[in-house]
Amino acid sequence: MSQPSLPFYRRQQFGAAVGKLAVCALLIAGALLSFFPFAWMVSTAFKTPPQVLAVPIRWLPDPITGENFAAAWRRFDFARYFLNTLFISSAVTVLSVTICSMAGYAFAKRRFWGREMIFNLLLATLTIPGAVLMTPLFLVILKLGWINKFIGIIVPFCVSVTNIFLMRQYISTLPTELEEAARIDGASDFTIWWRIILPLSKPAMATLAIFSFVGAWDGFLWPLIVLKDKAMWTLNVALGLLQQEYIAAEGSPWGVMMAGSLLVVLPLIGVFLTLQRYFMSGLTIGAVKG
């Protein structure tokens, strides 16, 4: 059989190179489109009201002002809302990592009747839209007397099927011999989970922590439903509901709103940068185990 000619290989290599360039161009374009709203938010946060409404658009504010941040801090009682959001997000994160890691360990390493069936039923709940669960969840919270209490926001979201799935996938990759050796030494299930599983699951736990913290920090609809007292609002609820009040009082709110939004986003960026190394490792390792 005759071998393909050299020009054929060259055409094949050229086609592969063009394909890679096209993929890179699409990724760069997507990254720029994703970065555009953030860049606009940062730019607007340092502009004066006339600069915000200026045509044509000026990306670099001149002069740069920090008054928007001071106004956001004063007008929105930012310190109180920040502490409320930080408390809720931290509590949800700690409880979610603890409970979901326990559940992941049970589904990955323990043998009990109906394990696979229960796990598949949990996965099936991911197909249910969250909006469908709002009414029954609100009725449960109402019966428990948790309306206008932080516990009414924390408890419903301290367990996530997605987080249980990620922990189960990751823990499944850990050597079973470690668990067996611990059992020979008389270790209980809790001791194995605490002393062996958790120290070896830092990448997966970091991934869970990021997902849980970001989800709780960005929450708007459920805190809006549960929290009636203005002093208990979270940052997103305060920014959303106080926008109209600021418009009525002082006109154009966009510089102040963007400054407040930037202050809301910065803690999320800090959490991600802190846990980024573990986050990437947790996603890749947990994804290769069937």
Secondary structure, DSSP 8 states (H G I E B T S, - for coil): -----HHHHHHHHHHHHHHHHHHHHHHHHHHHHHHHHHHHHHHHHTS-HHHHT-SS--SS-SS---HHHHHHHHHTTHHHHHHHHHHHHHHHHHHHHHHHHHHHHHHHH---TTHHHHHHHHHHGGGS-HHHHHHHHHHHHHHHT-TTSTHHHHGGGS--HHHHHHHHHHHHTS-HHHHHHHHHTT--HHHHIIIIIHHHTHHHHHHHHHHHHHHHHT--HHHHHH--SGGG--HHHHHHHHHHHHHHHHS--HHHHHHHHHHHHHHHHHHHHHHHHHHHHHHHHHHS--
